[in-house]
Structures are given as C-alpha cells and as structure tokens.
Amino acid sequence: MTQYNDDVKKQREVLDKEKEQNTVKSWELRIKDGKWTEETLDHVSGKRVINYNDKRKNTVEEYHGEDVE
C-alpha cells in the first residue's frame, strides 16, 4: 500500500491547485429597473463567466492571464 503514497500526494496537490484556481475572486451583478440583467464572476485563474438574465443570450466564458493556451 505504501507504493501508492506518492501518486496519492501528487493527485492531492493537483486537486488542491484546481480548487484554488476555481475560487471566485470577484462577483459583479448589474441591475436595471429592479431586475438583474447581467452577472459576472471572475476566478483566480483568470476565467471570467458572464451570465445573462435574458434567455436569448448565451453564457460567455473568457480566459485572461498567463495560463491561456
């Protein structure tokens, strides 16, 4: 069983890094006439997700930062 300890530690580090990168850094909500129209979530990794209350508009995902490929 001890032969898998290194693999488990490595995977745990990867999962911890992913969890940290998916942390929300900022949240912006735009309101017009008492109803929200646009919600923007910025993540630590540079990912930005824009949700619209209007069902005709699709959710937009943008990537900013050093890890963009």
C-alpha positions, -999 to +999 in steps of 0.1 A: +000+000+000+029+024+006+038+022-030+008+045-039+015+072-014+035+093-039+007+091-065-019+100-039+001+130-027+007+142-063-030+139-071-040+157-039-017+186-049-033+187-083-068+188-069-058+215-043-044+236-071-076+232-092-097+241-062-076+273-056-078+283-093-116+279-093-121+302-064-142+333-072-122+365-070-150+390-077-187+390-084-205+418-103-243+420-106-259+446-129-294+456-121-318+476-143-354+485-133-352+463-102-342+431-120-307+417-126-296+417-162-260+405-161-239+386-136-201+385-140-179+360-120-141+364-121-120+335-109-084+335-096-073+315-126-083+344-150-115+328-161-145+352-164-181+339-167-208+362-178-244+351-173-274+370-187-309+370-173-322+373-209-326+337-221-319+347-257-283+354-248-258+326-241-234+324-212-200+338-221-167+323-208-135+343-213-100+335-202-074+361-192-040+356-177-008+337-181-022+302-184-043+309-216-035+284-243 
